[in-house]
């Protein structure tokens, strides 16, 4: 008898993260990732209030996997995701999915748009609609919510002149109206979501590896000494970013994504050489790269 697999996501129902999870499951069940992961038919989607809650639920063993947003093509990295994975968790990235993001202006059926005084959504969503909001609602107060779906739910419960930015799914779920569609400033808007679990995914033949490098001390050539290990082995880096190390001002860690799997000879050798140049190399995961 098969067990139910619990997968946590940033909730409540109707978020972009839930939509990404549904697409990921559908793709995985079609063997998009070959034999690198095993899926069962009985999957329970578990909504969580925050990104941190999703990752911590994996750490605690409350769920088998979780999905969180990692970066957006307009707003860049989702810092809370990176920070929790780097400093607070031992969960590993086991997969990714890149989704187009379309935003909708949602309100109650009898609302008049020229009387909207407050607009609520997740900060990343409002930032992705900044030009639209400044042109159409320059006087509106922008209110932050933990997710776009939570914003739509709060709109449903409010008696004030609210509108929300969220998904079409959330509007249908809470019985609200979509007044304007595709209000994002960049029509190529995409978000990369990552699956996290307590294992390292096997090789698929088209993989990525994510690491974090903690420096022994800041000195000239520190970044060069890291990058040359990859250049000498012809390893292509797909992302390089620095984040505060949560210590002294000016103390940073380097987050690196690269093509290849930790079990590839060149990746493994680069990691081993890096350990001589930095204080710590933390593996965030090796996983199948998303194919659109």
C-alpha positions in Angstrom: 0.0 0.0 0.0 1.5 3.3 -1.1 1.9 6.1 1.4 0.7 9.6 0.9 3.5 12.0 0.0 3.1 15.4 1.7 4.5 18.4 -0.2 4.5 21.8 1.4 4.0 25.0 -0.5 3.6 28.7 0.2 -0.1 29.1 0.8 -3.0 29.5 1.1 -4.6 27.8 -1.9 -4.4 29.8 -5.1 -0.8 31.0 -4.9 1.7 31.0 -7.8 3.7 28.5 -5.8 0.7 26.1 -5.7 0.4 26.5 -9.5 4.1 25.7 -9.9 3.7 22.6 -7.7 0.9 21.3 -9.8 2.9 21.8 -13.0 5.9 20.2 -11.4 4.0 17.1 -10.4 2.4 16.7 -13.8 5.8 17.0 -15.5 7.5 14.6 -13.1 4.8 12.0 -13.5 5.4 12.2 -17.3 9.0 11.1 -16.6 10.5 14.4 -17.4 13.3 13.6 -15.0 13.8 10.0 -16.0 14.7 7.8 -13.0 16.0 10.7 -10.8 12.9 10.8 -8.6 10.0 8.5 -7.7 6.5 9.9 -7.6 3.3 8.3 -6.2 -0.3 9.0 -7.1 -1.4 10.0 -3.7 0.0 13.5 -3.1 -1.2 15.8 -0.3 -0.5 19.5 -0.9 0.2 21.2 2.4 -0.2 25.0 2.5 2.2 26.9 4.8 2.0 30.6 5.8 5.6 31.5 5.0 8.6 30.4 2.9 10.5 29.7 6.1 7.6 27.4 7.3 7.8 25.4 4.1 11.5 24.7 4.4 11.4 24.1 8.1 8.6 21.6 7.7 10.9 19.6 5.4 13.7 19.8 8.0 11.4 18.5 10.7 10.2 15.6 8.6 6.6 16.9 8.7 6.5 16.7 4.9 8.6 14.8 2.4 9.2 17.8 0.1 8.5 21.5 -0.3 8.4 24.1 -3.0 9.4 27.7 -2.7 10.1 30.6 -5.1 13.9 31.2 -5.7 14.2 34.0 -8.2 12.2 36.2 -10.5 13.2 37.6 -13.9 12.2 41.1 -12.8 12.8 41.4 -9.1 15.8 39.0 -8.8 16.4 36.6 -6.0 13.9 35.8 -3.2 16.2 36.6 -0.3 14.3 34.8 2.4 14.5 31.5 0.4 18.3 31.9 -0.1 18.9 32.9 3.5 16.9 30.0 5.1 18.6 27.4 2.8 22.0 28.9 3.5 21.9 29.7 7.2 19.0 27.8 8.8 18.4 24.5 7.0 20.0 21.3 5.8 17.3 20.7 3.2 18.6 20.2 -0.4 17.3 21.5 -3.7 16.0 18.4 -5.6 14.4 20.0 -8.6 13.3 23.3 -10.2 10.5 24.6 -12.4 10.4 28.0 -14.3 6.9 29.4 -14.7 5.5 32.4 -16.6 3.9 34.8 -14.1 0.8 36.7 -15.1 -0.8 39.1 -12.6 -4.5 40.0 -12.3 -6.2 42.9 -10.6 -8.9 41.3 -8.5 -11.8 43.0 -6.7 -15.4 42.4 -5.5 -18.0 42.2 -8.2 -19.6 45.6 -7.4 -16.3 47.4 -7.0 -15.6 50.7 -8.9 -11.9 50.9 -9.9 -11.8 54.7 -9.6 -12.7 54.3 -5.9 -10.1 51.8 -5.0 -8.0 53.2 -2.2 -5.9 50.2 -1.1 -4.2 47.4 -3.1 -2.9 44.4 -1.3 -0.5 41.7 -2.5 2.8 40.0 -1.9 5.7 42.6 -2.2 7.2 40.8 -5.1 3.9 41.0 -7.0 3.4 44.7 -6.4 7.0 45.3 -7.4 6.4 43.4 -10.7 3.4 45.7 -11.4 5.1 49.0 -10.3 4.6 50.9 -13.5 1.0 49.7 -13.8 0.2 50.8 -10.3 1.9 54.2 -10.6 -0.1 55.0 -13.8 -3.5 53.7 -12.7 -3.5 53.9 -8.9 -1.0 56.6 -8.0 -2.8 57.5 -4.7 -3.6 53.9 -3.6 -2.0 52.6 -0.5 0.0 49.4 -1.2 -0.4 46.8 1.6 1.9 43.7 1.9 0.6 40.2 2.4 2.5 36.9 2.9 1.3 35.6 -0.5 -0.9 36.7 -3.4 -3.5 34.2 -2.4 -3.6 35.5 1.2 -4.1 39.0 -0.3 -7.1 37.7 -2.3 -8.5 36.0 0.8 -8.1 39.2 2.9 -9.9 41.1 0.1 -12.8 38.7 0.4 -13.0 39.3 4.1 -12.7 43.1 4.0 -15.5 45.7 3.7 -13.1 48.4 2.6 -12.4 49.6 -1.0 -9.7 47.1 -1.6 -8.3 45.4 -4.7 -5.7 42.6 -4.8 -3.1 41.4 -7.2 -3.1 37.7 -7.5 -3.8 34.6 -9.7 -6.9 33.9 -11.7 -7.2 30.7 -9.6 -7.4 32.6 -6.4 -10.1 34.9 -7.8 -12.2 31.9 -8.7 -11.5 30.1 -5.4 -12.8 33.1 -3.4 -15.6 34.1 -5.7 -14.1 37.4 -6.8 -13.9 39.2 -10.1 -10.9 39.7 -12.4 -11.1 43.3 -13.5 -7.8 43.6 -15.4 -5.5 40.8 -16.7 -1.8 40.6 -17.4 -0.9 43.8 -15.5 2.7 42.9 -14.9 5.2 45.4 -16.3 7.3 42.9 -18.2 5.4 40.4 -20.3 8.3 38.0 -20.1 7.9 37.8 -16.4 9.0 34.4 -15.0 9.7 32.9 -11.6 12.0 30.0 -10.8 10.7 27.7 -8.1 12.8 25.0 -6.4 11.8 21.7 -4.8 13.5 21.0 -1.5 13.8 17.7 0.4 16.2 15.7 2.6 18.1 13.9 -0.1 20.4 14.7 -3.0 18.8 13.9 -6.4 20.5 11.4 -8.7 22.1 12.3 -12.0 19.7 12.9 -14.9 22.2 13.9 -17.6 21.0 17.6 -17.6 21.8 18.8 -14.1 22.6 21.9 -12.1 24.5 22.2 -8.8 24.0 25.0 -6.3 26.5 25.9 -3.6 27.4 28.6 -1.1 31.0 29.7 -0.4 31.8 31.1 3.0 35.2 33.0 3.0 37.9 32.6 5.6 38.5 36.3 5.4 37.9 39.1 2.9 41.0 39.9 0.9 42.0 40.9 -2.6 41.5 38.0 -5.1 39.0 36.1 -2.9 36.3 35.9 -5.6 38.9 35.3 -8.4 40.3 32.3 -6.4 36.8 30.8 -6.3 35.9 31.5 -10.0 39.2 30.1 -11.4 38.4 26.7 -10.0 35.4 26.5 -12.4 37.1 28.3 -15.3 40.0 25.8 -15.3 37.6 22.9 -15.5 35.4 24.5 -18.1 32.4 24.5 -15.8 29.6 27.0 -16.9 28.2 29.1 -14.1 24.5 30.0 -14.5 24.2 32.3 -11.4 26.6 34.2 -9.1 25.3 36.3 -6.3 26.6 37.6 -3.0 24.6 37.8 0.2 25.4 39.2 3.7 27.0 36.6 5.9 25.0 37.7 8.9 28.1 38.7 10.7 30.1 41.9 10.3 29.2 44.7 7.8 30.9 43.9 4.5 31.1 40.2 5.3 29.5 38.2 2.4 28.9 34.7 1.1 28.9 33.8 -2.6 26.0 31.8 -4.0 26.8 29.9 -7.2 24.7 27.8 -9.6 26.6 25.8 -12.2 25.9 23.3 -14.9 26.6 19.7 -13.9 26.1 17.3 -11.0 28.1 16.9 -7.8 28.9 13.3 -8.9 30.5 14.6 -12.1 34.3 14.4 -11.9 34.9 18.0 -12.8 32.3 19.4 -10.4 33.5 17.2 -7.5 37.2 18.2 -8.1 36.3 21.9 -8.2 34.4 21.5 -4.9 37.4 19.8 -3.3 39.8 22.5 -4.5 37.5 25.2 -3.3 37.7 23.9 0.2 41.4 25.0 0.3 40.5 28.6 -0.6 37.4 29.2 1.5 36.2 28.5 5.1 33.2 26.4 4.0 31.5 25.1 0.9 27.9 24.2 1.5 26.1 22.1 -1.1 22.5 23.4 -1.6 21.8 20.6 -4.0 22.4 18.9 -7.3 19.2 18.4 -9.4 17.7 18.1 -12.8 17.7 21.5 -14.7 14.3 22.6 -15.9 13.5 22.2 -19.6 10.8 24.5 -20.8 
